């Protein structure tokens, strides 16, 4: 058992591989990331090899549901112009979803509970949004920072505010996912540690430890819902940002 609820987020190196200023060590975070990506590619490879069936298996039904959910998000948020971004959005949604859910497995590692990981995902979306906006509108994209009909004196106040708010979009996107996953897993660990301590005390506490265990089961279900919702929220916000870049809102 861990002594601190926060120790579950510690990145542990399994193989130290330092080359000069670069740290290429194999860590639990790296293994989890490779597993998440490998799982997605393996499932799709199996479906591509064995083909899709008119009588779908559970895996095919699951992937079809993910496909339809992502396609519906893109259609509702972006419309017809967003269909070409489907592979990018679908990969982000699948990766975050698998990373969130796999982190609920005991003794596993939740990579989305680290700000650096969620920040990389958010920056990838943000850079893509900027490139889409620049390629679609050119220098006219600068009108994002100056609303139409704004007077010159007011522009000196609004432009810096709009620039700061635009730059902070990836930060808010990353912090939202990181904070929710870290808080939920920490709470689960606290309740589990509390139940373990009661069970080790013996006597009446040994019987009473059933109560925090029941609470833990309920919280586990809530955390599973949070894992699904946060993947959905990250994806739909990414779609909204892409739509803003296309429509220049």
N, C-alpha and C positions, 0 to 999 in steps of 0.2 A: 504494500500500500504506500502511496505517496504521503509525505508529511505535510505538504501544502497543496491546496487545490490548484495552484498555478503551476505546479511542477509538471502537469500533464502537457503543458504547452512548450516545454523545454526542447530545444533542438539538440539531439544527441548524435555525434558522429560515430559511425560504425567503422569506416575506413578513412584514415587521415591521408589526404592527397594534396599537399601544398606545393605549388610550383611558383616560386618567387612571391609576387604580391597577390597571386590568385589562389583562392582556396577552393579546390575541387573535391572536397571530402564528400563521401557518401553518407548522408544523414537520413534520419527517419522521415524528415520532410521531403527529401528527394525521392525516397522509395515510395512514399504515399502519392506523390505527384505522378511518378512513372506508372504506378499501379492504376491510378484514375484514368490517365490517358490510354494506357494499354488495355484496360477493360473495355473502354468505348470502342477502340479500334478492333479488338478481338471479337466483340459481339457483331459489329458490322461486317467484319471479314467472314464470320461464320454464316451470316445471312446472305452475303454475296456469293459464297461458294455453294451453299445448299439451296439458295433461292427462296423466294417468298411463296408461301402456300396459301391456297384458298381456304384452308382450315388452319388458321394461324396458331402457333404455339404461344406460350405465355410471354416469351422474350419478344416475339414479333408483335404481340398486342401492346406490350410496354413501349417498344420503339415507335410503333404507329401512333400511340397516344402522345409521346414526346414530340413527334413530328407534327401532329395536328395542333398541339398546344403552341409550339413555336410559330407555325404558319399562321395561326389565328392571332397571335400577338403582333406579328409583323403586319398582317393585313389591317388590323384594327388601329395600330399606332402609326404606320407609315403609309399603307395603301399599296397600290400596284407598283410604285417605284421602289419599294423596299424588298421586292422578291429576290433581287440579285444579291442581297446581303444575307439571305437565308443561311448559307453554310456557316458564315461567321457567327451569327446569332445562335444558331443551333448548337455549334460547338461550345460556345460559352455557357449556354444553358445546361448542356449535358455535363460539362466538366464541373461546374459549380454544384449541380445537383448531386452528382456522385461523390464529390469531395465532402459535401455537407453530410450526406447520409452515411458514408463509410466512416466518418468520424465518430458516429454513435456506437460503433462496434467496440467492445471492451478492449483496452490495451492498444487501440489504434491511435492514429495521429490525425488531427483535424488541421489541414493546411490553411483553410479559410479562416481559422482563428488567429492568424498572424497578419498584421497590417501590411507587411512587405509583400505578401502573396496577393492580397486583395488589391493593393495599390498597383501592382503590375497588371492585373486584369483591368482595373479601372483606367490606367494610363493607356493600355492598348485600345480600349474603347474610345477614349478621349482623342488620342492621336488619329484614329480612324475617322472620327467625327470632324476633326479639323481638316483633314485631307479631303473628305467628301465635300465639305462646305467650300474649301478653296477651289477645288476642281469644278464645282458647279457654278459658283458665283464670282470667282476671281476676287479682285480687290473690293468688290461690292459687299463682301462678307463683313467688312468693317462697319457696315451699317448696323450690325448686331449691337454694337456698343453705343450707338447714338439713335435713340428713338426718333421717329419722324415728327416734325413740328416742334422740336426742342429749340429753345432760344439759346444764343451763344453763351450768355452768363451761366445758364443752367447746365449747359453742356460740360463746363469745367467741373461740375459736381457729379453729373450722372455718368460720364465716361469712365472715370476711375472706379466708380462703384460697379458698373457693368463689367469691367475688365476683371476685377477681383472676384465677383460672383461667378464669372465664366471660368476662371482658372480654378476655383474651388469646387467645381462640379466633380472632377475625378476623386478629390479628397472625400467629399460627402458620400460618393458612391462606394468608396473603399471602406470608410469608417462604419457605414451602416451595416455592411455584411460582417466585418470584423467584430464589431461590438456585440451584435446579436449572437453570433456563434460563440464568442468567448464567454459572454455572460451566462448563456444557457449551460454550457459545459461546466463552468465553474460552479453554478448552483447545483448541478447534478452531483459533482464531486463532493461538495459540502454536505449534502444530504446523505450520500453514500458513506462518507467518513463518520458522520454522526451516528448512523445506524450501526456501523462496524464497532464504534466505541461503546455503544450501549450493549451490543451483543457480547463484547469482551468483558464487560463489567459483571455479568452474571446476575443472579437473583431476579428481582422483578423487572429490571432493565432488560434482561434477556428476553422476557416475554413482550415488553413494551417496544422493543426494537422493530416489531412488525409494523407499527404505525409509520415511522419514517420510510420503511420499505414500500408501503402502499403509496405514500406521497411520491416516492421515487419513481414508481411505475407510471403514475399520472404525469409527472414532470417529463418522463421519458417520451410519453406520447405527445406532449406539448412541444418538446424539443424537436421531435420528428416533424411535426407540423411547421415549426419555425424553419427547419432546414429546407423544406419544400417551398415555403413562402418566400424565403430570402433569395433562393435561386430564381423564383418567378419575379420578384421585385427588381433584382439586379438586371434581369433580361428586359423587362418592360421599360425600365428607365433608360437602358441602352437604346431601345427602339425609339423612345421619345426624343433622346438626344440626336439620333440620326434623322428623325423627322424634322426637328428644328433646324438641322444643318441643311436639309433639302429645301424646306419652305422658308428658310431664313427668318425664323421667329426669334 
